Amino acid sequence: MKHYVKLATAAIVTAATLALTTPSAMAWIVCNREGECWHAHKRWAYRGEWGLVVHPDTWVAAPGARIVWHEHPGAGRGYWHGGVWISF
């Protein structure tokens, strides 16, 4: 019986250690007025005149919303406008 208790305790400690040391993945979904959306891995300071809205990564567009998904391979600083990636 002692063996099972030690084994269970070791498993719990290992799981807790992994949970505390694993970095949480934070990402955002950014959309512009044109309905172009993309994932951002950092929360950049977007200017208000760019008309961008930042959503949490769990955001889901409303049913029937006209959304075009883009991804930028470099995932650098910038935003989509008219189907073109604009770096800043």
KOLDRENTOR-315377 format. One record per residue (C-alpha): residue in one letter; x, y, z. Coordinates in pm, whole numbers, plus 50000, padded with zeros to 5 digits. Example, Ala and Ser with C-alpha at 12.3 -4.5 7.8 and 13.67 -1.06 7.14 Angstrom:
2
A512304955050780;S513674989450714;
REM end
This chain:
88
M500005000050000;K502855023850085;H504245018849735;Y500985030649573;V500775061249799;K504355071049713;L503695065449343;A500495086149351;T502235113949544;A505115114349295;A502655116449004;I500795145649163;V504015164449239;T505265158848884;A501985170848731;A501925201648954;T505515210148868;L504825207248495;A501715228748526;L503585256048710;T506645256248484;T504905254448146;P504605289548001;S501095299747912;A500515307047546;M499045341447505;A497775352347168;W495255376847038;I493065379846734;V493215413746567;C490625425246312;N490395456446101;R487325474945973;E487505455645646;G486955422345822;E490545410545786;C491635391446097;W494915375746203;H496655361546508;A499085383346701;H501485366946943;K502265399647117;R499905427347210;W501225456147006;A500205492247063;Y498015498446759;R497035534146674;G493345542546696;E493225556546342;W494125522246205;G490665509946313;L491845477246466;V490095457346735;V492015432946955;H490125402147075;P491205373947309;D492385342447133;T489105325147224;W487065350647023;V484705336946759;A483175358546487;A479405362346484;P477565337946259;G477415351845906;A480185377445970;R482345384445669;I485805376045797;V488935370045590;W491725352645780;H495315362345711;E498495350845873;H501835368045841;P504705343345823;G507135365446013;A504525374146278;G506295407246320;R504905441246406;G502285452946166;Y498705449646050;W496645440245746;H494995466945533;G493375459645199;G494975425345180;V498475439545228;W500675435145536;I501875469145662;S504865467745897;F505435493746165;
REM end
